[in-house]
Amino acid sequence: MGIFNSIFGKGGNESKTDFPWNELNSIEQLDTIAAQSSSETVAIFKHSTSCGISAMVKRSFENESNAESGVKLYYLDLLANRPISNAVAEKFMVVHQSPQLIVLKNGEVVAEASHGAINDVILEQFA
């Protein structure tokens, strides 16, 4: 179990306590996030807490991304909030993926990536 947990995590719920996640837990927040993206870049990280690959990508993102990038980071737990995930896909016209990173500026998607490609997104270039 030790090597399995070091690769996939213990249930996928771990996160760095100092990583500046803002929880996305209501559909109403989407309008706020879209408006907020007019004054600052916003990113939504969609994560399946039961998926080992999603946990690995999330952990890698937290370890490799600059928490001080100037991008406001929102975290969406897909299992607890599937209707919100569907609303994200509809509002921002992206195909649902898990894990997925969606970067917004001026209410528009300026970058979108899923799975391993998430770690190729350099947030600072959008700030």
Secondary structure, DSSP 4 states (H G I P E B T S, - for coil): -HHHHHHH-SSS----TTS-EEE---TTHHHHHHHHTTTS-EEEEEE-TT-HHHHHHHHHHHHHS-TTSS-EEEEEETTT-HHHHHHHHHHHT----SSEEEEEETTEEEEEEEGGGGGG--GGGG-
